[in-house]
Amino acid sequence: MDAINKNAEDLSSFIRENRSNEANFDTLYAKLIELSNSESKNSLVNFEDIMAKAETYKQAKEYTGTAWPEFEKFVSAFEKAVMGTT
């Protein structure tokens, strides 16, 4: 297995571990920001789309206190990008 596939699998596993709880948004978002500042961001095909979904989640959370649908859209987009299925 090459390093790129291993990194994608590790990242996908990280996302799966954190996707079940909206309280993990900050953890997932921090990982996304870390990736955006690294050379790995080129592998995230729709990086701007993922960031837009994160911002939509943050805004919805601010106004409603919970935003599960927006959180799920963010996490799904992040996971799909990592696995190259976008």
Buried (B, 14 or more C-beta within 10 A) or exposed (E): EEEEEEBBEEBBEBBEEBBEEBEBBEBBBEBBEEBBEEEBEEBBBBBEBBBBBBEBBBEBBEEEEEBEEBBBBBBBBBBBBBEEEE
